[in-house]
Structure formats: C-alpha cells, structure tokens
Amino acid sequence: MKTIDTLLSESGGDLSGKRVLVRSDLNVPLDGQRITDDGRVRASVPTIKRLTDAGAKVLVTAHLGRPKGTPDPQFSLKPVAERLAELLEQPVLFANDTVGPEAHRISAALGDGEVAVVENVRFNAGETSKDDAERGAFADELAELAEVFVSDGFGVVHRKQASVYDIAHRLPAYVGGLVEAEVEVLERLTESPERPYAVVLGGSKVSDKLGVIDHLIDRADTLLIGGGMVFTFLAAQGHGVGKSLLESDQIEVAKGYIERAARQGVELVLPTDVVVAPEFAADAPATIVSVDAIPEDQLGLDIGPDSAEHFADVIRRARTVFWNGPMGVFEMAAFAAGTKAVAQALTEVDGLSVVGGGDSAAAVRQLGFSDDQFGHISTGGGASLEYLEGKTLPGLAVLDEEAS
C-alpha cells in the first residue's frame, strides 16, 4: 500500500493546490446533537493535520449511523464537523450535500491547508449498493471532488462501499496514518506476538466471535472468556445457567473449542463466579454465586470478583494482550466491575495491550480510563475482528491492488 509518506515523497513534500479526499471514520455515538464519545473524531485528526500542514485542500467523507440511502437529519455529520474544527483548531467548512452543488462549491472554494466535511455518504443509495454499477456511479461523483484519495477510516475497510472501495479505482489512492497504524498492530497480533499472548473475549454472543476464536486459538497462549457469551461455554461444561443469555445452537461448538484448547496446550480461562440478578435492570439486586450454583430464576450480568482478579493476574503477566468485548453489562454500575478490572490490568501490561474497538473502547472511556493508558485502542471493532479472523478486507485489498 502507498502511504502518505509516499504521497509526500512524490510531491516533494508540498501538496499545495491538491484537493485530497479523505475517507475518515466519524461514526460516533450521538445523544441528539451531542457527541457522547469523540474517540473516532480525535483519531482522524493526525492524518488530516499532516495533509493540511503540507498545504493540501482536504475534503473529508464519512458516514454516521444507518440511514436508508436518503437524507435523514438525525444522522447529519454537522455536529461532527463542528467537533473536528475544535480539535483541529481551525475552521471546518460543511457541505449539506455529499456530491451536489454545495459540495462542489466548497471543493472549488477551499484554500491550501483548509478543511471541509461533506454530508453523510450513506445519504446516497449508491454508497452501500450491492450493484457494482450503482456503487461505481456514486464513486464517479465523489471522484469529481478531488485529485487524490486517502483511506483513513479503518472502521469501514471491511465494507465494499463506494467511498471505501470503488473510489480507490478512480483516484490515486493512499493509506492514511490511522489505517496504517491499525494494520501494523493487527499484524503483530497475528504474525509475531510477543509471548505470553493472552486474548480476552467478551460481549453477548459466541456466534459473533467464532471466527476470532477459530483463528487465534492456534496463536494465543491463553484465551479468557467473559461477557454474555461465557454462559454458552459454561453450559458446554454441564453447568446450569438460569435465565442467562444462552446460544443453545452453539453449545457443541463451545465444547469443540474447549477440547481443541486442551489438545493444543492453550489455557482456556472461564469464570469461576458470576454476578447474577433476577432481571436485566440497573437497580436489580445483585448477588455473587459460583458458576455451578446459578439459580434458575437469575441471569448472569458480570463475571464475579474472584474471576475478575484471576483474569487481571493472567493479563498482567502477558506481554501481548488483545481484548474485545466487555465482561458484563458495564453500562450499569452494579455489573461493571469485571470490565473495569480487565481494563485496569491492560493498563499494567509490560508489552502491547490492544483494546479491540466497539463496546470495549466505549467501556474504557466510560469507566474513566484515557486512551494513552493502553498500547492501542482500535477504531474498528468489526474490521479488527474480521482481520483477526484472517478475512480479506476489501478496503485494504483495493489499496494493495492500486499500489502494485
């Protein structure tokens, strides 16, 4: 892949007069017009700043939420553009369309070192279309706005979409610093991890993590399982799980992973105690029970304190840790302790600690940790998982094609 270093080298370090279309990942959570976690916006800043410092005229494209291919005010990127301006400490123009008259007017008016954000690419049906021609037609319109494309939205590189994939066939394409850094970290996790190597997986469903378990069970030294998905593993061991989340159709799969880990000498760590409650509610009375004594009328909502302490010990001893998925319902204080213990242990790793985006990234910020306490916080939960599953990511593959 050609990088921004390549672009600067080709241009003698001066991008003055060049209009650069940057695909960022600005898909942030909103409460009305208020951004509740600006991590992805902050992560987009270094690449944009590097381009503007070299004199480029930068047009940022991104999506927000899942509009149905038509404009929807609740998914407007306007509040994100305003936050980006604060972080860049310079004005950021905003086009209220994506490839329409306003976008063209702003693109033509941009001065060297200036930045604009165009409206949500998913307001256009061509962005996510399964029809190559429809997607390509929208990419043609995007390409009219600039002379160079920089792919810097790691959270979308697993999508074959117009502003991620097709645009790279239409403009000279380069990888941004964020995507470059993400790939470097993920390569370390899959190809050359320093040992001991611990993988910590949580979240609600085993089925969401099958590919990751399958790919990393051959590479990790220890696999720690928490979150709602753990109850399928406990059921596979013969435990009753009460009203806890259970994927009955995955019990045999979980048994297979337990047996495979034993054969390969991988330590598979499951909780020994859990926090249960009679209902899924913040004010539900919480009780700590052994995993072999979960009451039939209760559901597990967090790993227990003994398990959290053991998980933390294993994590602290590792030299490489990848974590994806909370240990419990961290949004509720009574069921956040397991996730907080795992996050704290990651900050104490003497080596590489990687928080795998999505709910895990949201959890560490909500629980009071700062990004710089971890080796790396991924901006792409789904993209990270697919990479770790060994899948080909279209948004990366196309950059390799164009560089060859």
Secondary structure, 3 states (H helix, E strand, C coil): CCEHHHHHHHCCCCCCCCEEEEECCCCCCEECCEECCCHHHHHHHHHHHHHHHCCCEEEEECCCCCCCCCCCHHHCCHHHHHHHHHHHCCCEEEECCCCCHHHHHHHHHCCCCCEEEECCHHHCCCCCCCCHHHHHHHHHHHHCCCCEEEECCHHHCCCCCCCCCHHHHCCCEEECHHHHHHHHHHHHHHHCCCCCEEEEECCCCCCCCHHHHHHHCCCCCEEEECCCCHHHHHHHCCCCCCCCCCCHHHHHHHHHHHHHHHHHCCEEECCCEEEEECCCCCCCCCEEEECCCCCCCCEEEEECHHHHHHHHHHHHHCCEEEEECCCCCCCCHHHCHHHHHHHHHHHCCCCEEEECCHHHHHHHHHCCCCHHHCCEECCCHHHHHHHHCCCCCHHHHHHHHHHC
